Amino acid sequence: MSETATFLASPIGRRFSEAYDALVNRWPPGTRRFDLASPYGNTHVVASGPDSGRPLVLLSGSGATLTEWYSVIGQLSRRHRVYAVDIPGQVGASTPSSTPISSVPELLDWLAVTLSTLGVDEPTLIGHSYGAMIALAFAGGGFPTDGLILVEPNSVFGGMRPEYLAHALPILLSPNENRERRFLEWETGCRPLDEQWSDVAALGATMPTTKLVIPRRLRSVRPEVKRRTVILAEQSRVHDVARIAENVHSTWPGTQVEIVADATHHSLPMYPDVFGDVLEAALDESGR
């Protein structure tokens, strides 16, 4: 039995799966869940929205899983064909193969293979945190991309605050449920988080994973994507939001920057009305 299978069969793993499934059950009617095989493992996909809609691919933050999009998926799925995916080897419902993703080229190849299997030629990529790093690296690698919406991209337009790294370090060294919950409470300033998503994040912290592959920071080269938006959380504790916004404007002229008031890095997806409207506005802008 694999490490992933052993975890999912454990009491904590069963609680994780129950919370994960409960969130996906909030997706709109007609939603499909399926797995796609690749050399890197099975990729779990949750697809919703009209088949004829503009294809959107959602890439989640590390440890957040595709379930973090639960609050805005209904709004995004009204007009668009939306694919939310978990990365094989990371927290979620995907499972790695015996040759998991171990380099940036393999990470980008995994995404390219996934899109090809889905029949998506030129998607709009919407990435949060680590997912935003992947989306930017994918477009920067010359892969066809119709648009980019980068939500709280960390280590892309500036470094992370030492305070944030200090709070995250104990989880990286020895992850457990209670440490993850305390970390989320600190970063969000105890703002209300969905209970089921909090369970997914906290319980998933103990899930065995492969090494996280980090795309390099694109310091001077920005991909030639005509339609792009960066969405920041005003109270993010990951980075200096004002400085990040300034760096976006100076290093990537023409990029739309939106700042969501009161939100933090991890609580931003929990602001469905505001966050959903900002995403829709960015999609309308990028569709022109």
Backbone hydrogen bonds in HBPLUS format (Angstrom, degrees):
<---DONOR---> <-ACCEPTOR-->    atom                        ^
c    i                          cat <-CA-CA->   ^        H-A-AA   ^      H-
h    n   atom  resd res      DA  || num        DHA   H-A  angle D-A-AA Bond
n    s   type  num  typ     dist DA aas  dist angle  dist       angle   num
A0006-THR N   A0002-SER O   2.88 MM   4  6.13 157.5  1.93 151.7 158.4     1
A0007-PHE N   A0003-GLU O   2.95 MM   4  6.16 158.3  2.00 146.2 151.8     2
A0008-LEU N   A0004-THR O   2.95 MM   4  6.23 167.2  1.97 155.4 158.4     3
A0009-ALA N   A0005-ALA O   3.05 MM   4  6.18 136.0  2.25 140.8 151.7     4
A0010-SER N   A0007-PHE O   2.99 MM   3  5.21 153.3  2.06 107.5 116.1     5
A0014-ARG N   A0010-SER O   2.85 MM   4  6.12 152.6  1.92 156.0 163.3     6
A0015-ARG N   A0011-PRO O   3.10 MM   4  6.34 156.0  2.16 143.8 150.0     7
A0016-PHE N   A0012-ILE O   2.89 MM   4  6.16 154.5  1.96 148.9 156.6     8
A0017-SER N   A0013-GLY O   2.94 MM   4  6.19 163.0  1.97 149.5 153.1     9
A0018-GLU N   A0014-ARG O   2.94 MM   4  6.13 156.7  2.00 147.4 153.8    10
A0019-ALA N   A0015-ARG O   3.05 MM   4  6.28 162.4  2.08 150.4 154.0    11
A0020-TYR N   A0016-PHE O   2.89 MM   4  6.07 161.6  1.92 153.5 159.5    12
A0021-ASP N   A0017-SER O   2.83 MM   4  5.92 170.8  1.84 152.3 154.8    13
A0022-ALA N   A0018-GLU O   2.98 MM   4  6.06 152.5  2.06 141.1 149.0    14
A0023-LEU N   A0019-ALA O   3.12 MM   4  6.36 149.5  2.22 144.2 151.0    15
A0024-VAL N   A0020-TYR O   3.07 MM   4  6.42 163.2  2.10 153.0 157.5    16
A0025-ASN N   A0021-ASP O   2.89 MM   4  6.04 142.1  2.03 144.2 154.9    17
A0026-ARG N   A0023-LEU O   2.95 MM   3  5.38 158.1  2.00 110.3 117.5    18
A0027-TRP N   A0024-VAL O   2.96 MM   3  5.43 163.9  1.98 114.6 119.9    19
A0031-THR N   A0028-PRO O   3.27 MM   3  5.95 143.3  2.41 141.0 141.5    20
A0032-ARG N   A0047-ALA O   2.89 MM  15  5.21 162.5  1.92 152.5 158.2    21
A0047-ALA N   A0032-ARG O   2.82 MM  15  5.21 159.7  1.86 156.4 161.4    22
A0034-PHE N   A0045-VAL O   3.04 MM  11  5.47 158.3  2.09 151.0 157.0    23
A0045-VAL N   A0034-PHE O   2.82 MM  11  5.47 165.7  1.84 172.9 177.4    24
A0036-LEU N   A0043-THR O   2.87 MM   7  5.04 152.5  1.94 134.6 143.3    25
A0043-THR N   A0036-LEU O   2.81 MM   7  5.04 165.3  1.83 145.9 147.8    26
A0038-SER N   A0041-GLY O   3.00 MM   3  5.32 125.5  2.31 133.5 149.2    27
A0041-GLY N   A0038-SER O   3.11 MM   3  5.32 167.7  2.13 112.9 116.8    28
A0097-SER N   A0040-TYR O   3.04 MM  57  5.23 143.5  2.18 110.9 108.9    29
A0042-ASN N   A0095-THR O   2.82 MM  53  5.25 137.0  2.00 151.7 162.9    30
A0095-THR N   A0042-ASN O   2.98 MM  53  5.25 148.2  2.09 140.7 150.6    31
A0086-ASP N   A0044-HIS O   3.28 MM  42  5.74 148.4  2.38 152.3 159.1    32
A0046-VAL N   A0084-ALA O   2.93 MM  38  5.23 156.8  1.99 150.9 157.5    33
A0084-ALA N   A0046-VAL O   2.99 MM  38  5.23 169.7  2.00 145.7 148.9    34
A0048-SER N   A0082-VAL O   2.97 MM  34  5.32 153.1  2.05 147.0 155.3    35
A0082-VAL N   A0048-SER O   2.81 MM  34  5.32 162.3  1.84 158.5 163.2    36
A0053-GLY N   A0050-PRO O   2.96 MM   3  5.23 163.0  1.99 112.8 118.2    37
A0081-ARG N   A0054-ARG O   3.04 MM  27  5.65 150.4  2.13 119.8 129.0    38
A0124-THR N   A0055-PRO O   3.12 MM  69  6.46 165.8  2.14 153.5 157.1    39
A0056-LEU N   A0081-ARG O   2.82 MM  25  6.11 159.9  1.86 159.0 161.0    40
A0083-TYR N   A0056-LEU O   2.86 MM  27  6.16 160.9  1.89 155.3 161.4    41
A0057-VAL N   A0124-THR O   3.00 MM  67  6.34 157.6  2.05 159.8 162.4    42
A0126-ILE N   A0057-VAL O   2.92 MM  69  6.11 172.7  1.93 163.0 163.0    43
A0058-LEU N   A0083-TYR O   2.84 MM  25  6.17 162.0  1.87 151.5 156.9    44
A0059-LEU N   A0126-ILE O   2.87 MM  67  6.16 164.1  1.89 154.0 157.0    45
A0128-HIS N   A0059-LEU O   2.98 MM  69  6.43 154.6  2.05 163.4 170.5    46
A0064-ALA N   A0061-GLY O   3.02 MM   3  5.25 157.8  2.07 121.9 128.0    47
A0068-GLU N   A0065-THR O   3.22 MM   3  6.17 176.4  2.22 125.9 127.0    48
A0069-TRP N   A0066-LEU O   3.27 MM   3  6.16 173.6  2.28 123.9 125.6    49
A0070-TYR N   A0067-THR O   3.05 MM   3  5.48 159.9  2.09 124.0 124.2    50
A0072-VAL N   A0069-TRP O   3.15 MM   3  5.77 146.9  2.27 118.0 126.4    51
A0073-ILE N   A0069-TRP O   3.06 MM   4  5.87 128.4  2.33 158.5 173.3    52
A0076-LEU N   A0072-VAL O   2.99 MM   4  6.25 166.7  2.01 159.7 163.6    53
A0077-SER N   A0073-ILE O   2.89 MM   4  5.85 148.6  1.99 145.0 153.0    54
A0078-ARG N   A0075-GLN O   3.44 MM   3  5.67 161.5  2.47 104.7 109.9    55
A0080-HIS N   A0076-LEU O   3.36 MM   4  6.13 147.0  2.47 144.0 153.0    56
A0090-GLN N   A0087-ILE O   3.04 MM   3  5.59 163.1  2.07 141.3 142.2    57
A0210-THR N   A0089-GLY O   2.79 MM 121  5.00 157.1  1.84 137.1 144.5    58
A0107-LEU N   A0103-SER O   2.92 MM   4  6.21 150.2  2.01 147.2 156.5    59
A0107-LEU N   A0104-VAL O   3.03 MM   3  4.89 113.7  2.49  94.6 111.2    60
A0108-LEU N   A0104-VAL O   2.94 MM   4  6.21 162.9  1.97 163.2 166.0    61
A0109-ASP N   A0105-PRO O   2.88 MM   4  6.00 149.8  1.97 140.3 149.7    62
A0110-TRP N   A0106-GLU O   2.78 MM   4  5.97 154.1  1.85 146.2 152.9    63
A0111-LEU N   A0107-LEU O   3.20 MM   4  6.54 157.1  2.26 143.2 148.0    64
A0112-ALA N   A0108-LEU O   2.93 MM   4  6.18 159.1  1.97 147.6 153.9    65
A0113-VAL N   A0109-ASP O   2.78 MM   4  5.98 163.0  1.81 157.4 161.3    66
A0114-THR N   A0110-TRP O   2.92 MM   4  6.09 157.2  1.97 147.1 153.9    67
A0115-LEU N   A0111-LEU O   2.93 MM   4  6.16 164.1  1.95 152.8 156.3    68
A0116-SER N   A0112-ALA O   2.93 MM   4  6.10 159.3  1.98 147.0 153.2    69
A0117-THR N   A0113-VAL O   2.91 MM   4  6.08 159.3  1.95 149.4 154.7    70
A0118-LEU N   A0114-THR O   3.01 MM   4  6.23 147.1  2.12 143.5 152.7    71
A0119-GLY N   A0115-LEU O   3.01 MM   4  6.16 116.5  2.42 135.5 151.6    72
A0120-VAL N   A0115-LEU O   2.90 MM   5  5.13 164.7  1.93 155.4 152.3    73
A0119-GLY N   A0116-SER O   3.02 MM   3  4.98 143.4  2.15  96.1 107.5    74
A0146-ASP N   A0123-PRO O   2.83 MM  23  5.35 149.9  1.92 131.9 138.0    75
A0125-LEU N   A0147-GLY O   2.96 MM  22  6.27 153.9  2.03 158.4 151.1    76
A0149-ILE N   A0125-LEU O   2.91 MM  24  6.26 154.2  1.98 164.3 165.9    77
A0127-GLY N   A0149-ILE O   3.04 MM  22  6.50 151.9  2.12 160.0 168.8    78
A0151-VAL N   A0127-GLY O   2.74 MM  24  5.88 173.6  1.75 173.3 171.0    79
A0131-GLY N   A0128-HIS O   2.86 MM   3  4.82 137.7  2.04 140.3 127.4    80
A0129-SER N   A0151-VAL O   2.89 MM  22  6.29 160.4  1.93 172.6 179.0    81
A0132-ALA N   A0129-SER O   2.94 MM   3  5.16 129.0  2.21 102.0 115.7    82
A0133-MET N   A0129-SER O   3.19 MM   4  6.66 147.5  2.30 147.3 156.3    83
A0133-MET N   A0130-TYR O   3.09 MM   3  5.06 118.5  2.48  93.8 108.9    84
A0134-ILE N   A0130-TYR O   3.07 MM   4  6.47 153.1  2.15 149.0 155.9    85
A0135-ALA N   A0131-GLY O   2.96 MM   4  6.18 160.6  2.00 144.8 150.2    86
A0136-LEU N   A0132-ALA O   2.98 MM   4  6.13 164.2  2.00 149.6 153.2    87
A0137-ALA N   A0133-MET O   2.99 MM   4  6.14 160.0  2.03 145.0 151.1    88
A0138-PHE N   A0134-ILE O   2.84 MM   4  5.99 153.3  1.91 151.9 159.3    89
A0139-ALA N   A0135-ALA O   3.06 MM   4  6.33 166.9  2.07 151.0 153.4    90
A0140-GLY N   A0136-LEU O   2.79 MM   4  5.91 155.6  1.85 146.7 155.0    91
A0141-GLY N   A0137-ALA O   2.82 MM   4  5.90 123.0  2.15 135.0 148.6    92
A0141-GLY N   A0138-PHE O   3.17 MM   3  5.09 137.4  2.36  93.0 105.0    93
A0143-PHE N   A0138-PHE O   3.40 MM   5  5.96 156.7  2.45 162.8 157.3    94
A0142-GLY N   A0139-ALA O   3.13 MM   3  5.49 159.5  2.18 112.0 114.8    95
A0148-LEU N   A0227-ARG O   3.01 MM  79  6.52 152.8  2.09 148.2 156.6    96
A0229-THR N   A0148-LEU O   2.91 MM  81  6.34 147.8  2.01 149.4 159.9    97
A0150-LEU N   A0229-THR O   2.85 MM  79  6.27 159.3  1.89 163.2 163.3    98
A0231-ILE N   A0150-LEU O   2.81 MM  81  6.13 162.1  1.84 150.8 156.4    99
A0152-GLU N   A0231-ILE O   2.70 MM  79  5.98 168.1  1.71 173.2 177.6   100
A0161-ARG N   A0238-VAL O   2.71 MM  77  5.72 164.7  1.73 151.3 156.2   101
A0164-TYR N   A0161-ARG O   3.06 MM   3  5.34 122.1  2.41 103.8 117.3   102
A0165-LEU N   A0161-ARG O   3.16 MM   4  6.54 163.1  2.19 155.2 159.6   103
A0166-ALA N   A0162-PRO O   2.86 MM   4  6.05 153.0  1.93 150.0 157.6   104
A0167-HIS N   A0163-GLU O   3.12 MM   4  6.38 151.3  2.21 143.0 149.6   105
A0168-ALA N   A0164-TYR O   2.92 MM   4  6.16 145.2  2.05 146.9 157.5   106
A0169-LEU N   A0165-LEU O   2.92 MM   4  5.94 137.3  2.11 144.7 154.2   107
A0171-ILE N   A0168-ALA O   3.09 MM   3  5.57 126.4  2.39 112.0 125.0   108
A0172-LEU N   A0168-ALA O   3.16 MM   4  6.48 154.0  2.23 151.5 159.5   109
A0172-LEU N   A0169-LEU O   3.04 MM   3  5.06 114.8  2.48  97.5 113.6   110
A0173-LEU N   A0169-LEU O   2.93 MM   4  6.16 155.3  1.99 158.8 165.7   111
A0174-SER N   A0170-PRO O   2.89 MM   4  5.88 161.0  1.92 144.3 149.9   112
A0180-GLU N   A0176-ASN O   3.13 MM   4  6.34 160.2  2.18 154.2 159.8   113
A0181-ARG N   A0177-GLU O   3.06 MM   4  6.32 157.9  2.11 151.7 157.7   114
A0182-ARG N   A0178-ASN O   2.97 MM   4  6.21 163.0  2.00 152.0 156.3   115
A0183-PHE N   A0179-ARG O   2.89 MM   4  6.05 155.4  1.95 146.6 153.9   116
A0184-LEU N   A0180-GLU O   2.99 MM   4  6.20 161.8  2.02 150.4 154.4   117
A0185-GLU N   A0181-ARG O   2.96 MM   4  6.18 157.0  2.02 147.7 154.4   118
A0186-TRP N   A0182-ARG O   2.94 MM   4  6.17 154.2  2.00 146.4 153.2   119
A0187-GLU N   A0183-PHE O   2.94 MM   4  6.24 172.1  1.95 158.5 159.3   120
A0188-THR N   A0184-LEU O   2.96 MM   4  5.93 160.2  2.00 147.8 153.5   121
A0190-CYS N   A0185-GLU O   2.90 MM   5  4.63 145.2  2.02 138.2 144.6   122
A0189-GLY N   A0186-TRP O   3.20 MM   3  5.20 152.4  2.28  99.7 108.0   123
A0191-ARG N   A0188-THR O   3.12 MM   3  5.38 149.3  2.22 104.0 112.8   124
A0198-SER N   A0194-ASP O   2.86 MM   4  6.06 158.4  1.91 154.2 161.0   125
A0199-ASP N   A0195-GLU O   3.01 MM   4  6.26 147.8  2.12 141.3 149.6   126
A0200-VAL N   A0196-GLN O   3.02 MM   4  6.35 154.5  2.08 145.3 151.8   127
A0201-ALA N   A0197-TRP O   2.94 MM   4  6.24 166.1  1.96 158.4 160.5   128
A0202-ALA N   A0198-SER O   2.87 MM   4  5.95 165.1  1.89 149.3 154.1   129
A0203-LEU N   A0199-ASP O   2.81 MM   4  5.65 164.1  1.84 148.7 154.2   130
A0204-GLY N   A0200-VAL O   2.87 MM   4  5.55 144.8  1.99 133.5 144.6   131
A0205-ALA N   A0202-ALA O   3.29 MM   3  5.38 145.6  2.42  96.0 105.6   132
A0206-THR N   A0203-LEU O   3.22 MM   3  5.95 163.6  2.25 116.8 121.0   133
A0207-MET N   A0204-GLY O   2.98 MM   3  5.07 164.2  2.01 109.6 114.5   134
A0225-VAL N   A0223-PRO O   2.88 MM   2  5.67 132.6  2.11 107.2  92.5   135
A0256-GLN N   A0228-ARG O   3.30 MM  28  6.52 162.1  2.34 149.5 144.2   136
A0230-VAL N   A0256-GLN O   2.80 MM  26  6.22 159.3  1.84 163.2 169.8   137
A0258-GLU N   A0230-VAL O   2.89 MM  28  6.33 161.1  1.93 158.8 164.4   138
A0232-LEU N   A0258-GLU O   2.75 MM  26  6.17 163.6  1.78 162.0 167.6   139
A0260-VAL N   A0232-LEU O   2.81 MM  28  6.20 164.1  1.83 167.3 166.0   140
A0236-SER N   A0233-ALA O   3.04 MM   3  5.23 162.0  2.07 122.4 120.6   141
A0234-GLU N   A0260-VAL O   2.98 MM  26  5.66 171.0  1.99 144.6 145.8   142
A0235-GLN N   A0263-ALA O   2.77 MM  28  5.56 149.8  1.86 165.9 168.4   143
A0244-ILE N   A0240-ASP O   2.93 MM   4  6.20 157.3  1.98 154.8 162.3   144
A0245-ALA N   A0241-VAL O   2.90 MM   4  6.12 164.7  1.92 155.1 158.5   145
A0246-GLU N   A0242-ALA O   3.01 MM   4  6.21 156.5  2.07 143.0 149.7   146
A0247-ASN N   A0243-ARG O   2.86 MM   4  6.11 155.1  1.92 148.2 155.1   147
A0248-VAL N   A0244-ILE O   2.89 MM   4  6.18 151.0  1.98 150.5 158.5   148
A0249-HIS N   A0245-ALA O   3.12 MM   4  6.40 166.7  2.14 151.4 153.6   149
A0250-SER N   A0246-GLU O   2.98 MM   4  6.20 154.2  2.05 147.3 154.9   150
A0251-THR N   A0247-ASN O   2.87 MM   4  5.80 155.5  1.93 147.8 153.4   151
A0252-TRP N   A0248-VAL O   2.86 MM   4  5.41 141.2  2.02 144.4 151.6   152
A0255-THR N   A0252-TRP O   3.20 MM   3  6.04 144.9  2.33 146.6 150.2   153
A0268-LEU N   A0264-THR O   2.99 MM   4  5.61 135.6  2.20 149.1 151.8   154
A0270-MET N   A0267-SER O   2.77 MM   3  5.29 151.3  1.85 120.3 130.2   155
A0271-TYR N   A0268-LEU O   3.10 MM   3  5.66 159.6  2.15 125.0 125.0   156
A0275-PHE N   A0271-TYR O   2.73 MM   4  5.46 152.8  1.80 164.0 173.4   157
A0276-GLY N   A0272-PRO O   2.85 MM   4  5.29 147.4  1.96 125.5 136.2   158
A0277-ASP N   A0273-ASP O   3.15 MM   4  6.15 154.5  2.22 135.5 142.5   159
A0278-VAL N   A0274-VAL O   2.93 MM   4  6.20 156.5  1.99 153.3 160.1   160
A0279-LEU N   A0275-PHE O   2.93 MM   4  6.17 160.0  1.97 152.6 157.9   161
A0280-GLU N   A0276-GLY O   2.95 MM   4  6.16 161.4  1.98 147.5 152.8   162
A0281-ALA N   A0277-ASP O   2.90 MM   4  6.07 156.2  1.95 146.1 152.7   163
A0282-ALA N   A0278-VAL O   2.96 MM   4  6.17 154.3  2.03 144.5 151.5   164
A0283-LEU N   A0279-LEU O   2.90 MM   4  6.19 150.9  1.99 148.5 156.9   165
A0284-ASP N   A0280-GLU O   2.84 MM   4  6.08 153.7  1.91 148.7 156.0   166
A0285-GLU N   A0281-ALA O   2.91 MM   4  6.10 156.6  1.97 145.7 152.3   167
A0286-SER N   A0282-ALA O   2.90 MM   4  6.05 154.6  1.96 142.3 149.5   168
A0287-GLY N   A0283-LEU O   2.95 MM   4  5.98 122.9  2.29 134.7 148.3   169
A0287-GLY N   A0284-ASP O   3.28 MM   3  5.11 138.9  2.46  90.5 101.9   170
A0288-ARG N   A0285-GLU O   3.35 MM   3  5.68 166.3  2.37 107.5 111.4   171
